[in-house]
Amino acid sequence: MQKSKKIMPSLKAKIAKAYEFPIECAGDIPVVEIKGRFEAYVTGCSKIKEYTSDKISFTAEKYCVEISGEDLVMSDFNAGCVCISGIISSVNIE
């Protein structure tokens, strides 16, 4: 049986929570904003792992973000932010 990984919040995330800042202010977690089924914005990206028309995956700090769908296109990768358009069927963060 495989044990699931328990991801502990970083010190920055704990501080952000203590001062009631949004958790994304900690800067060590990816933030995914999905607009309908056709567009997604992800911040905190550091490295592209896979880029095909049906799957785009990249690392974001200690996480792996994977977006699956059809006709996916990455239109921007600038300063850790990426814009993905196409028909999005799923988003997975591990």
MODELLER restraints for C-alpha pairs under 7 A, 6 or more apart:
rsr = mdl.restraints
at = mdl.atoms
rsr.add(forms.Gaussian(group=physical.xy_distance, feature=features.Distance(at['CA:12:A'], at['CA:26:A']), mean=5.10, stdev=0.5))
rsr.add(forms.Gaussian(group=physical.xy_distance, feature=features.Distance(at['CA:13:A'], at['CA:23:A']), mean=5.94, stdev=0.5))
rsr.add(forms.Gaussian(group=physical.xy_distance, feature=features.Distance(at['CA:13:A'], at['CA:26:A']), mean=5.02, stdev=0.5))
rsr.add(forms.Gaussian(group=physical.xy_distance, feature=features.Distance(at['CA:16:A'], at['CA:22:A']), mean=6.63, stdev=0.5))
rsr.add(forms.Gaussian(group=physical.xy_distance, feature=features.Distance(at['CA:16:A'], at['CA:23:A']), mean=5.93, stdev=0.5))
rsr.add(forms.Gaussian(group=physical.xy_distance, feature=features.Distance(at['CA:16:A'], at['CA:25:A']), mean=6.81, stdev=0.5))
rsr.add(forms.Gaussian(group=physical.xy_distance, feature=features.Distance(at['CA:16:A'], at['CA:26:A']), mean=6.15, stdev=0.5))
rsr.add(forms.Gaussian(group=physical.xy_distance, feature=features.Distance(at['CA:17:A'], at['CA:23:A']), mean=6.41, stdev=0.5))
rsr.add(forms.Gaussian(group=physical.xy_distance, feature=features.Distance(at['CA:24:A'], at['CA:31:A']), mean=6.60, stdev=0.5))
rsr.add(forms.Gaussian(group=physical.xy_distance, feature=features.Distance(at['CA:28:A'], at['CA:61:A']), mean=5.91, stdev=0.5))
rsr.add(forms.Gaussian(group=physical.xy_distance, feature=features.Distance(at['CA:29:A'], at['CA:44:A']), mean=6.67, stdev=0.5))
rsr.add(forms.Gaussian(group=physical.xy_distance, feature=features.Distance(at['CA:29:A'], at['CA:60:A']), mean=6.92, stdev=0.5))
rsr.add(forms.Gaussian(group=physical.xy_distance, feature=features.Distance(at['CA:29:A'], at['CA:61:A']), mean=6.62, stdev=0.5))
rsr.add(forms.Gaussian(group=physical.xy_distance, feature=features.Distance(at['CA:30:A'], at['CA:42:A']), mean=6.70, stdev=0.5))
rsr.add(forms.Gaussian(group=physical.xy_distance, feature=features.Distance(at['CA:30:A'], at['CA:43:A']), mean=5.68, stdev=0.5))
rsr.add(forms.Gaussian(group=physical.xy_distance, feature=features.Distance(at['CA:30:A'], at['CA:44:A']), mean=4.91, stdev=0.5))
rsr.add(forms.Gaussian(group=physical.xy_distance, feature=features.Distance(at['CA:30:A'], at['CA:45:A']), mean=6.99, stdev=0.5))
rsr.add(forms.Gaussian(group=physical.xy_distance, feature=features.Distance(at['CA:30:A'], at['CA:60:A']), mean=5.77, stdev=0.5))
rsr.add(forms.Gaussian(group=physical.xy_distance, feature=features.Distance(at['CA:31:A'], at['CA:42:A']), mean=5.53, stdev=0.5))
rsr.add(forms.Gaussian(group=physical.xy_distance, feature=features.Distance(at['CA:31:A'], at['CA:43:A']), mean=5.27, stdev=0.5))
rsr.add(forms.Gaussian(group=physical.xy_distance, feature=features.Distance(at['CA:31:A'], at['CA:44:A']), mean=6.81, stdev=0.5))
rsr.add(forms.Gaussian(group=physical.xy_distance, feature=features.Distance(at['CA:32:A'], at['CA:40:A']), mean=6.88, stdev=0.5))
rsr.add(forms.Gaussian(group=physical.xy_distance, feature=features.Distance(at['CA:32:A'], at['CA:41:A']), mean=5.80, stdev=0.5))
rsr.add(forms.Gaussian(group=physical.xy_distance, feature=features.Distance(at['CA:32:A'], at['CA:42:A']), mean=4.53, stdev=0.5))
rsr.add(forms.Gaussian(group=physical.xy_distance, feature=features.Distance(at['CA:32:A'], at['CA:43:A']), mean=6.76, stdev=0.5))
rsr.add(forms.Gaussian(group=physical.xy_distance, feature=features.Distance(at['CA:33:A'], at['CA:40:A']), mean=5.56, stdev=0.5))
rsr.add(forms.Gaussian(group=physical.xy_distance, feature=features.Distance(at['CA:33:A'], at['CA:41:A']), mean=5.08, stdev=0.5))
rsr.add(forms.Gaussian(group=physical.xy_distance, feature=features.Distance(at['CA:33:A'], at['CA:42:A']), mean=6.34, stdev=0.5))
rsr.add(forms.Gaussian(group=physical.xy_distance, feature=features.Distance(at['CA:34:A'], at['CA:40:A']), mean=4.35, stdev=0.5))
rsr.add(forms.Gaussian(group=physical.xy_distance, feature=features.Distance(at['CA:34:A'], at['CA:41:A']), mean=6.45, stdev=0.5))
rsr.add(forms.Gaussian(group=physical.xy_distance, feature=features.Distance(at['CA:37:A'], at['CA:87:A']), mean=5.75, stdev=0.5))
rsr.add(forms.Gaussian(group=physical.xy_distance, feature=features.Distance(at['CA:37:A'], at['CA:88:A']), mean=5.09, stdev=0.5))
rsr.add(forms.Gaussian(group=physical.xy_distance, feature=features.Distance(at['CA:38:A'], at['CA:85:A']), mean=5.49, stdev=0.5))
rsr.add(forms.Gaussian(group=physical.xy_distance, feature=features.Distance(at['CA:38:A'], at['CA:86:A']), mean=5.05, stdev=0.5))
rsr.add(forms.Gaussian(group=physical.xy_distance, feature=features.Distance(at['CA:38:A'], at['CA:87:A']), mean=4.98, stdev=0.5))
rsr.add(forms.Gaussian(group=physical.xy_distance, feature=features.Distance(at['CA:38:A'], at['CA:88:A']), mean=5.83, stdev=0.5))
rsr.add(forms.Gaussian(group=physical.xy_distance, feature=features.Distance(at['CA:39:A'], at['CA:84:A']), mean=5.69, stdev=0.5))
rsr.add(forms.Gaussian(group=physical.xy_distance, feature=features.Distance(at['CA:39:A'], at['CA:85:A']), mean=4.41, stdev=0.5))
rsr.add(forms.Gaussian(group=physical.xy_distance, feature=features.Distance(at['CA:39:A'], at['CA:86:A']), mean=6.49, stdev=0.5))
rsr.add(forms.Gaussian(group=physical.xy_distance, feature=features.Distance(at['CA:40:A'], at['CA:83:A']), mean=5.86, stdev=0.5))
rsr.add(forms.Gaussian(group=physical.xy_distance, feature=features.Distance(at['CA:40:A'], at['CA:84:A']), mean=5.19, stdev=0.5))
rsr.add(forms.Gaussian(group=physical.xy_distance, feature=features.Distance(at['CA:40:A'], at['CA:85:A']), mean=6.46, stdev=0.5))
rsr.add(forms.Gaussian(group=physical.xy_distance, feature=features.Distance(at['CA:41:A'], at['CA:82:A']), mean=5.76, stdev=0.5))
rsr.add(forms.Gaussian(group=physical.xy_distance, feature=features.Distance(at['CA:41:A'], at['CA:83:A']), mean=4.63, stdev=0.5))
rsr.add(forms.Gaussian(group=physical.xy_distance, feature=features.Distance(at['CA:41:A'], at['CA:84:A']), mean=6.39, stdev=0.5))
rsr.add(forms.Gaussian(group=physical.xy_distance, feature=features.Distance(at['CA:42:A'], at['CA:81:A']), mean=5.63, stdev=0.5))
rsr.add(forms.Gaussian(group=physical.xy_distance, feature=features.Distance(at['CA:42:A'], at['CA:82:A']), mean=5.34, stdev=0.5))
rsr.add(forms.Gaussian(group=physical.xy_distance, feature=features.Distance(at['CA:42:A'], at['CA:83:A']), mean=6.62, stdev=0.5))
rsr.add(forms.Gaussian(group=physical.xy_distance, feature=features.Distance(at['CA:43:A'], at['CA:80:A']), mean=5.71, stdev=0.5))
rsr.add(forms.Gaussian(group=physical.xy_distance, feature=features.Distance(at['CA:43:A'], at['CA:81:A']), mean=4.28, stdev=0.5))
rsr.add(forms.Gaussian(group=physical.xy_distance, feature=features.Distance(at['CA:43:A'], at['CA:82:A']), mean=6.51, stdev=0.5))
rsr.add(forms.Gaussian(group=physical.xy_distance, feature=features.Distance(at['CA:44:A'], at['CA:60:A']), mean=5.29, stdev=0.5))
rsr.add(forms.Gaussian(group=physical.xy_distance, feature=features.Distance(at['CA:44:A'], at['CA:80:A']), mean=4.99, stdev=0.5))
rsr.add(forms.Gaussian(group=physical.xy_distance, feature=features.Distance(at['CA:44:A'], at['CA:81:A']), mean=6.20, stdev=0.5))
rsr.add(forms.Gaussian(group=physical.xy_distance, feature=features.Distance(at['CA:45:A'], at['CA:58:A']), mean=6.64, stdev=0.5))
rsr.add(forms.Gaussian(group=physical.xy_distance, feature=features.Distance(at['CA:45:A'], at['CA:59:A']), mean=5.84, stdev=0.5))
rsr.add(forms.Gaussian(group=physical.xy_distance, feature=features.Distance(at['CA:45:A'], at['CA:60:A']), mean=4.32, stdev=0.5))
rsr.add(forms.Gaussian(group=physical.xy_distance, feature=features.Distance(at['CA:45:A'], at['CA:80:A']), mean=4.55, stdev=0.5))
rsr.add(forms.Gaussian(group=physical.xy_distance, feature=features.Distance(at['CA:45:A'], at['CA:81:A']), mean=6.03, stdev=0.5))
rsr.add(forms.Gaussian(group=physical.xy_distance, feature=features.Distance(at['CA:46:A'], at['CA:59:A']), mean=5.68, stdev=0.5))
rsr.add(forms.Gaussian(group=physical.xy_distance, feature=features.Distance(at['CA:46:A'], at['CA:60:A']), mean=5.42, stdev=0.5))
rsr.add(forms.Gaussian(group=physical.xy_distance, feature=features.Distance(at['CA:46:A'], at['CA:61:A']), mean=7.00, stdev=0.5))
rsr.add(forms.Gaussian(group=physical.xy_distance, feature=features.Distance(at['CA:46:A'], at['CA:80:A']), mean=5.81, stdev=0.5))
rsr.add(forms.Gaussian(group=physical.xy_distance, feature=features.Distance(at['CA:47:A'], at['CA:58:A']), mean=5.40, stdev=0.5))
rsr.add(forms.Gaussian(group=physical.xy_distance, feature=features.Distance(at['CA:47:A'], at['CA:59:A']), mean=5.26, stdev=0.5))
rsr.add(forms.Gaussian(group=physical.xy_distance, feature=features.Distance(at['CA:48:A'], at['CA:57:A']), mean=6.23, stdev=0.5))
rsr.add(forms.Gaussian(group=physical.xy_distance, feature=features.Distance(at['CA:48:A'], at['CA:58:A']), mean=4.21, stdev=0.5))
rsr.add(forms.Gaussian(group=physical.xy_distance, feature=features.Distance(at['CA:48:A'], at['CA:59:A']), mean=6.55, stdev=0.5))
rsr.add(forms.Gaussian(group=physical.xy_distance, feature=features.Distance(at['CA:49:A'], at['CA:57:A']), mean=5.40, stdev=0.5))
rsr.add(forms.Gaussian(group=physical.xy_distance, feature=features.Distance(at['CA:49:A'], at['CA:58:A']), mean=4.76, stdev=0.5))
rsr.add(forms.Gaussian(group=physical.xy_distance, feature=features.Distance(at['CA:49:A'], at['CA:59:A']), mean=6.97, stdev=0.5))
rsr.add(forms.Gaussian(group=physical.xy_distance, feature=features.Distance(at['CA:50:A'], at['CA:56:A']), mean=5.38, stdev=0.5))
rsr.add(forms.Gaussian(group=physical.xy_distance, feature=features.Distance(at['CA:50:A'], at['CA:57:A']), mean=5.06, stdev=0.5))
rsr.add(forms.Gaussian(group=physical.xy_distance, feature=features.Distance(at['CA:50:A'], at['CA:58:A']), mean=6.76, stdev=0.5))
rsr.add(forms.Gaussian(group=physical.xy_distance, feature=features.Distance(at['CA:51:A'], at['CA:57:A']), mean=6.62, stdev=0.5))
rsr.add(forms.Gaussian(group=physical.xy_distance, feature=features.Distance(at['CA:53:A'], at['CA:70:A']), mean=6.16, stdev=0.5))
rsr.add(forms.Gaussian(group=physical.xy_distance, feature=features.Distance(at['CA:53:A'], at['CA:71:A']), mean=4.90, stdev=0.5))
rsr.add(forms.Gaussian(group=physical.xy_distance, feature=features.Distance(at['CA:53:A'], at['CA:72:A']), mean=4.72, stdev=0.5))
rsr.add(forms.Gaussian(group=physical.xy_distance, feature=features.Distance(at['CA:53:A'], at['CA:73:A']), mean=6.66, stdev=0.5))
rsr.add(forms.Gaussian(group=physical.xy_distance, feature=features.Distance(at['CA:54:A'], at['CA:68:A']), mean=5.57, stdev=0.5))
rsr.add(forms.Gaussian(group=physical.xy_distance, feature=features.Distance(at['CA:54:A'], at['CA:69:A']), mean=4.96, stdev=0.5))
rsr.add(forms.Gaussian(group=physical.xy_distance, feature=features.Distance(at['CA:54:A'], at['CA:70:A']), mean=4.85, stdev=0.5))
rsr.add(forms.Gaussian(group=physical.xy_distance, feature=features.Distance(at['CA:54:A'], at['CA:71:A']), mean=6.21, stdev=0.5))
rsr.add(forms.Gaussian(group=physical.xy_distance, feature=features.Distance(at['CA:54:A'], at['CA:72:A']), mean=5.91, stdev=0.5))
rsr.add(forms.Gaussian(group=physical.xy_distance, feature=features.Distance(at['CA:55:A'], at['CA:66:A']), mean=6.99, stdev=0.5))
rsr.add(forms.Gaussian(group=physical.xy_distance, feature=features.Distance(at['CA:55:A'], at['CA:67:A']), mean=5.70, stdev=0.5))
rsr.add(forms.Gaussian(group=physical.xy_distance, feature=features.Distance(at['CA:55:A'], at['CA:68:A']), mean=4.43, stdev=0.5))
rsr.add(forms.Gaussian(group=physical.xy_distance, feature=features.Distance(at['CA:55:A'], at['CA:69:A']), mean=6.38, stdev=0.5))
rsr.add(forms.Gaussian(group=physical.xy_distance, feature=features.Distance(at['CA:56:A'], at['CA:66:A']), mean=5.82, stdev=0.5))
rsr.add(forms.Gaussian(group=physical.xy_distance, feature=features.Distance(at['CA:56:A'], at['CA:67:A']), mean=5.33, stdev=0.5))
rsr.add(forms.Gaussian(group=physical.xy_distance, feature=features.Distance(at['CA:56:A'], at['CA:68:A']), mean=6.57, stdev=0.5))
rsr.add(forms.Gaussian(group=physical.xy_distance, feature=features.Distance(at['CA:57:A'], at['CA:64:A']), mean=6.99, stdev=0.5))
rsr.add(forms.Gaussian(group=physical.xy_distance, feature=features.Distance(at['CA:57:A'], at['CA:65:A']), mean=5.51, stdev=0.5))
rsr.add(forms.Gaussian(group=physical.xy_distance, feature=features.Distance(at['CA:57:A'], at['CA:66:A']), mean=4.17, stdev=0.5))
rsr.add(forms.Gaussian(group=physical.xy_distance, feature=features.Distance(at['CA:57:A'], at['CA:67:A']), mean=6.20, stdev=0.5))
rsr.add(forms.Gaussian(group=physical.xy_distance, feature=features.Distance(at['CA:58:A'], at['CA:64:A']), mean=5.85, stdev=0.5))
rsr.add(forms.Gaussian(group=physical.xy_distance, feature=features.Distance(at['CA:58:A'], at['CA:65:A']), mean=5.54, stdev=0.5))
rsr.add(forms.Gaussian(group=physical.xy_distance, feature=features.Distance(at['CA:58:A'], at['CA:66:A']), mean=6.67, stdev=0.5))
rsr.add(forms.Gaussian(group=physical.xy_distance, feature=features.Distance(at['CA:59:A'], at['CA:65:A']), mean=6.17, stdev=0.5))
rsr.add(forms.Gaussian(group=physical.xy_distance, feature=features.Distance(at['CA:63:A'], at['CA:93:A']), mean=6.61, stdev=0.5))
rsr.add(forms.Gaussian(group=physical.xy_distance, feature=features.Distance(at['CA:63:A'], at['CA:94:A']), mean=5.49, stdev=0.5))
rsr.add(forms.Gaussian(group=physical.xy_distance, feature=features.Distance(at['CA:64:A'], at['CA:93:A']), mean=5.69, stdev=0.5))
rsr.add(forms.Gaussian(group=physical.xy_distance, feature=features.Distance(at['CA:64:A'], at['CA:94:A']), mean=5.23, stdev=0.5))
rsr.add(forms.Gaussian(group=physical.xy_distance, feature=features.Distance(at['CA:65:A'], at['CA:92:A']), mean=5.81, stdev=0.5))
rsr.add(forms.Gaussian(group=physical.xy_distance, feature=features.Distance(at['CA:65:A'], at['CA:93:A']), mean=4.58, stdev=0.5))
rsr.add(forms.Gaussian(group=physical.xy_distance, feature=features.Distance(at['CA:65:A'], at['CA:94:A']), mean=6.62, stdev=0.5))
rsr.add(forms.Gaussian(group=physical.xy_distance, feature=features.Distance(at['CA:66:A'], at['CA:91:A']), mean=5.79, stdev=0.5))
rsr.add(forms.Gaussian(group=physical.xy_distance, feature=features.Distance(at['CA:66:A'], at['CA:92:A']), mean=5.09, stdev=0.5))
rsr.add(forms.Gaussian(group=physical.xy_distance, feature=features.Distance(at['CA:66:A'], at['CA:93:A']), mean=6.40, stdev=0.5))
rsr.add(forms.Gaussian(group=physical.xy_distance, feature=features.Distance(at['CA:67:A'], at['CA:90:A']), mean=5.85, stdev=0.5))
rsr.add(forms.Gaussian(group=physical.xy_distance, feature=features.Distance(at['CA:67:A'], at['CA:91:A']), mean=4.59, stdev=0.5))
rsr.add(forms.Gaussian(group=physical.xy_distance, feature=features.Distance(at['CA:67:A'], at['CA:92:A']), mean=6.43, stdev=0.5))
rsr.add(forms.Gaussian(group=physical.xy_distance, feature=features.Distance(at['CA:68:A'], at['CA:88:A']), mean=6.03, stdev=0.5))
rsr.add(forms.Gaussian(group=physical.xy_distance, feature=features.Distance(at['CA:68:A'], at['CA:89:A']), mean=5.75, stdev=0.5))
rsr.add(forms.Gaussian(group=physical.xy_distance, feature=features.Distance(at['CA:68:A'], at['CA:90:A']), mean=5.25, stdev=0.5))
rsr.add(forms.Gaussian(group=physical.xy_distance, feature=features.Distance(at['CA:68:A'], at['CA:91:A']), mean=6.47, stdev=0.5))
rsr.add(forms.Gaussian(group=physical.xy_distance, feature=features.Distance(at['CA:69:A'], at['CA:87:A']), mean=5.40, stdev=0.5))
rsr.add(forms.Gaussian(group=physical.xy_distance, feature=features.Distance(at['CA:69:A'], at['CA:88:A']), mean=4.40, stdev=0.5))
rsr.add(forms.Gaussian(group=physical.xy_distance, feature=features.Distance(at['CA:69:A'], at['CA:89:A']), mean=4.68, stdev=0.5))
rsr.add(forms.Gaussian(group=physical.xy_distance, feature=features.Distance(at['CA:69:A'], at['CA:90:A']), mean=6.69, stdev=0.5))
rsr.add(forms.Gaussian(group=physical.xy_distance, feature=features.Distance(at['CA:70:A'], at['CA:86:A']), mean=6.11, stdev=0.5))
rsr.add(forms.Gaussian(group=physical.xy_distance, feature=features.Distance(at['CA:70:A'], at['CA:87:A']), mean=5.07, stdev=0.5))
rsr.add(forms.Gaussian(group=physical.xy_distance, feature=features.Distance(at['CA:70:A'], at['CA:88:A']), mean=6.65, stdev=0.5))
rsr.add(forms.Gaussian(group=physical.xy_distance, feature=features.Distance(at['CA:71:A'], at['CA:86:A']), mean=5.11, stdev=0.5))
rsr.add(forms.Gaussian(group=physical.xy_distance, feature=features.Distance(at['CA:71:A'], at['CA:87:A']), mean=6.44, stdev=0.5))
rsr.add(forms.Gaussian(group=physical.xy_distance, feature=features.Distance(at['CA:72:A'], at['CA:84:A']), mean=6.63, stdev=0.5))
rsr.add(forms.Gaussian(group=physical.xy_distance, feature=features.Distance(at['CA:72:A'], at['CA:85:A']), mean=5.61, stdev=0.5))
rsr.add(forms.Gaussian(group=physical.xy_distance, feature=features.Distance(at['CA:72:A'], at['CA:86:A']), mean=4.40, stdev=0.5))
rsr.add(forms.Gaussian(group=physical.xy_distance, feature=features.Distance(at['CA:72:A'], at['CA:87:A']), mean=6.70, stdev=0.5))
rsr.add(forms.Gaussian(group=physical.xy_distance, feature=features.Distance(at['CA:73:A'], at['CA:84:A']), mean=5.60, stdev=0.5))
rsr.add(forms.Gaussian(group=physical.xy_distance, feature=features.Distance(at['CA:73:A'], at['CA:85:A']), mean=5.36, stdev=0.5))
rsr.add(forms.Gaussian(group=physical.xy_distance, feature=features.Distance(at['CA:73:A'], at['CA:86:A']), mean=6.28, stdev=0.5))
rsr.add(forms.Gaussian(group=physical.xy_distance, feature=features.Distance(at['CA:74:A'], at['CA:82:A']), mean=6.96, stdev=0.5))
rsr.add(forms.Gaussian(group=physical.xy_distance, feature=features.Distance(at['CA:74:A'], at['CA:83:A']), mean=5.78, stdev=0.5))
rsr.add(forms.Gaussian(group=physical.xy_distance, feature=features.Distance(at['CA:74:A'], at['CA:84:A']), mean=4.51, stdev=0.5))
rsr.add(forms.Gaussian(group=physical.xy_distance, feature=features.Distance(at['CA:74:A'], at['CA:85:A']), mean=6.54, stdev=0.5))
rsr.add(forms.Gaussian(group=physical.xy_distance, feature=features.Distance(at['CA:75:A'], at['CA:83:A']), mean=5.64, stdev=0.5))
rsr.add(forms.Gaussian(group=physical.xy_distance, feature=features.Distance(at['CA:75:A'], at['CA:84:A']), mean=6.19, stdev=0.5))
rsr.add(forms.Gaussian(group=physical.xy_distance, feature=features.Distance(at['CA:76:A'], at['CA:82:A']), mean=5.20, stdev=0.5))
rsr.add(forms.Gaussian(group=physical.xy_distance, feature=features.Distance(at['CA:76:A'], at['CA:83:A']), mean=5.33, stdev=0.5))
